[in-house]
Amino acid sequence: MTRPYTGFDGNANGKRAGLEKFVELTIAHFNRGVWNNGTWSVRNMKNPNLDKPRPSVHGTGRAADLSWRKNGAKGFGDYAVACQVVDFWVANADILLVEEVHDYFPAPFGRGWRCNRAEWTVYSKPSIGSAPGGDWFHVEIAPQHADNPAYYEQVFATLAGAPKPSSAPVAPSSAPATSNGYPGASLKVGSKGDAVKKVQSKVGVIADGDFGQKTKAAVVAWQKQNPRCGPADGIVGKQTWQAMFG
C-alpha cells in the first residue's frame, strides 16, 4: 500500500522521542547488529550531486542513520546479513510508519525505498550521497508518532520476535538453509511466483513475480557485491538464497 511521502517539513528543536524509541527498538530487535550513527541534526543534505543546498530530513527529528559496520560488540560487519534490517522495515512499513529507506552500499549508486511507490529503486545516477559503499542505512518515519515512544513500544511488542537486547550482535550463519523459505529449486530467467517476488524486492526491481533479464541483471549485481553467494551468474540457488534470506 502506498502512502504520501512527507520529506522535509521544518526543523525540530531537538531529538524526538518517537524516532529515538524506533531507533532503540530496532537496535534491540537485531541484537545490536546495527547501531545509532546519528539522528537529529540541523544541516543540509550531504549530497555533492545536488544543484543547490537542501535541508536534510535529519533536521526534522524523523530520520536516523543506523550503521552495520563492525564496531566492537556492535554491528553485523556483513552487508548480506545486515539487509535483514531494511527488509524488516519495508515489510512492516505501514505499521512502523516508515516513509523512506536509503541503502548506500550497492554499486554503482545505491538504492532507495519510499512509501509513495512502495518498492525499491536501484539508482541509475548519483541520487543519494555516500554511494556506493556506505556501511549504514538511512530511515525516515512519518510525523504522526514521531513524538510518541509508547506507539513504537506497542508496535515492536506485537511484531514477531519482540526485541530482546543482547550483549552481542547476531552472527552470520554458515549453516544450510532450512526454514528460510527456499523454494527447493534454483530461480532463474523464466521462473515465476512468490519466491521470485521476494528476490526482486531484495535486489530492487519491480516485484512482479516474473524472472526476466532485468531481474537477472539485478541479481548479478547483488551477487557481485556479496561474494559469499558464490558465482555471479544471475541464478538464485540455495547458496544465494541463504545469503539473501538466511
N, C-alpha and C positions, 0 to 999 in steps of 0.2 A: 504494500500500500504506500502510495506517495503522500508526502506532506509538504507544506510550504517551507522553504529554507529561509531562516532569519538573517544570518550573516551578522555584520556589524550593526548594532543598534544603540550605540553610545557607550562611553567608558563608565565602568563601575568605580566606586570609591575604594574598593578593596576586594579581597577574596570573598567568594560567595559560598555559603555553607552547603548548598545542594551539590554544586560541582565538586567541591572538596570531598564531600562524602562519596560521590560517584567514583572519584579517583581512588580514595582509600579502599573502597569495597572492591573495585576492580583489581587492585594490587593484592588484596587478601584472597580474592577468588582464585587467582593464579599463583598463590603461594610465593609472592614476591618475584615471579618470573618477569614482571615489568616493574618499573619504579618511576616515581614522580620526577620528571625532568623540567617541570615548570607549569604554573597555571596563570594566575592573574598577573599581567604586566602591561602597562600602558605604553605602547610603542607602535611603530609602523610594521607592516609585514616585512619579514626578512627574505625578500624575493628580488634579486637583482634584475629579473626579467620584466618587471612591471614598468609601464611607461611613465608612471608618476607615483609618488608615495601614497600608500593607502593604509588606513588604520587596521591594526590586527584585531581579530576577534578575541585574542587573549585579553585585550583591554576591557571587554565586556564582563569578564569573570566567568564565561561559559565555555572556555576552551582550555585544553590541557595537552601537554606532550608527555607521553609515557615511553621510556626507553626500555629496550630489551637487551641492551649492551650488558655484558658481564661486568659487575661492579661489586666485588667482594662476595657476600652471600646473596646478592640481588642480581636479577637479570638472567634470562634464559641463555643468552650468548649464542643463540641459534635462530636464525630468521625463520626457517621452516617450522620450527616449534612455536615461535612467537606469533605466527599468523593465526593461531587459535584465539588470540585475544581479539583481533579485528573481526574474525568470524563470529565470535560471541557477541560483540557489539552490534554487528549487522543483523544477525539472526534475531536479536532481541531489541532492535532499534525502536520499534513502536512503543514498547513499554519503558525502555530506558530513555526515550525521547532523544536519541542520538540523531543529530542533523548532518554531520559531516565527519568523514574519516580520511586522513591522508596517510598513505604508506609510501615513504620516500625511497625504500631500498631498491625495488626492481629497476633495472636498466631498460630503456635509456632515460626516462623522465618520470618514473614513479607512477602511481595510480591513485585514484580517489573514488570515494563513495559519497553520495549525497542523497538526502531524503526526498528531494523533489524529482529524482529519477529512479530511486530505489534500486540502483545497480552500480557496479564498479565500472569506471572508465580508465583504461590504460592510456596515459597521455602520450600523444604523438609529437608534442613540442614542450619546451620548458614552461610548465604551468604552475608548479609548486617549487619553492626553493629547496635547496639541500638534496635534490635528487640528481643522479641515483646515489645509493649507498648510505642514506641516513638511517641510523640504527634506533629510530623511535617512531611512534605513531602519534599523529595529531588527531584529537577528537573534540567535537563541539556538541553541546547539548542545547535543547530548546529553552526559552526563558521560563516556561510555566513553573518548573520546580527547581530553578537554579538557586533559590534561597531556602529550599525545603529539604534538609537532610533526612527527615523522617520518611519522606516519599521513597528515597533510594534505599533506606534501611528495609522498608517493606518490600520493595521490588526485588532486591537481591535475596531476601529471605524466601521469596516464592519461586525463584529460579532453581533449576536442578543443580545440585552441588552447591548449596549455600556457602558463602565464604567462610573458610576456616584458616586463620592465619597460621603460618608455619615459619620455622626458623631458616628454611632453605627453599630455593625455587624448585619447581618440578624439573626433574632431569629428563633429557631426551631419551626415549626408549629405543632400543635396537631390537626388541622382541618382534616376532612376526605379527602381522595384523590378525586380529581375531574378530572382535565385536565392533570394529570401527566402520562398518558399512561397506566393506569391499564387495563389489558385485559378483566376484567369483571368476571373472574373465576380464582380460585387458580391454580398455576403452580406446578406440582409435577412429579414424575417419570412417564414417558410416554407422557408428554406434549411435543409439538413441535412448532416451529415457531419463529418469530422475537422477541416476548416478552421473550422467553427462551434465545435467544442470548443476549439480554440486561442484563438479570440476570447473565448469565455466564460471561459476561465481567466484571460485578460488583464484582463477587466473585472470579474471577481469574482462571477460567478454559477455555478450548478451546471453543470458541463460535460457535458451530456447529448447534445450534437450536434444539438439541435432549436432553431432560432432562433425564439423566441416573443416575446411582448410584454415579458416580464421582461428578456430579453436585449436587446431594442431599447432599453428604458429605461436599462439599464446602459451601453449603447454611447453613447446620447445624453449621459449624464452624463460619460463618459470624453472624448467629443469636446469638450464644453464646457470641460473642464479642459486640453485640448490643442488650441488653436485652429488649429495648423498642419495639423490633419486636414481643414480645410475646414468646410462647414456641419454643424451638429449635427443631423443628420436620422435618426440611428439606422441608417444603411446603411453597411456596411463595403465601400467601394470601394477602388480602388487607392491613393488618397491616404491614407485612414485606415489601411489595411493597412500602408503604408510607415511611417507614424508609429508604429504599434504594434510592428512586427517588422523594420523596415528596418535 
